[in-house]
Amino acid sequence: MGLYDVLKHKWTDPDTNTMPLVRKIVAGLISGAVGAAVGNPADVAMVRMQADGRLPIEQRRNYKSVVDALSQMSKAGGCR
């Protein structure tokens, strides 16, 4: 929501104080894509950290923190 507001203020026509519908749609798409790109890996790390304690000891990843979980996930599976 914060990024959408920034784009909205930047792309609003100062003379008429309006923003065309196409720009609103593009601002929403950009904001949603950035939110998903940031939020999805963090959510996956949270779920993996919670599930790690239920795995057998030999299969546990023993994450130290969210940063460690994200680091191990990107090393093992790549950024994609």
N, C-alpha and C positions, 0 to 999 in steps of 0.2 A: 504494500500500500504506500510505503514511503517513496519508492522509486516512481510509482505512477504519479504521485503528487508533484515530484520534481519535474518529470516530463510534461505534465499538464501545465505547470507554470511556465516552463521553457517554450512550449509549442503553442500557447494561447496567443492569439493576435491581440497586441496591446491596444490597437485602435478600437476594435469592436468588443474586446474582452470575451471572445468566443473561441471555441476550438472545434474544428471540423470533425465529423463523425469518424472519418478515416484515420485521423491522427489519434483519436481516442482509442480506436481499435488497436492500432499499432502500439500505442503506449501500454495498453493492457496486455498485449502479447509479449512485449519485451519484459514488462514487470513480472509476468507469470513465468516466463522462461528463466529469468534470473532467480526468482524465488524457488523454482523447482531444482535448478542446478545447485543451489546452496542447501536447500532443505532436505532433498532426497538422500544424499550421502550421509548427512548427519542422522537422519531417521534410521537408515540401514545400520549405521554404527551403533545406535542406541539399542536396536533390536538384537543385534549380534552380541553386544555386551551383556544384555539381559539373558540371552539364551546360552551363553558360554558356560555358566555355572551348572546347567543341566546336562551338559555333554559328559561322556566318560572322561576321566582324567587324561588319558592318552590323546584324546581328540581336542582338548581345550586349547584355546589360543592365548589365554591369560593376558588380556588387554590391560594395560596400565592406566590408560586414559582414552578419551575420545580421539585425541590427536594420534595416539598410538594405534587405535583401531582403524582410523582413516588411513594412516600410513601403511599398516599391514594389508589392508584391503587393496590399496592402490598398487602395492608391490606384488601381491599374489594374483590379482585379477586385472590389473591395469586400470586406467582411468575410465575406459569405456564400460 
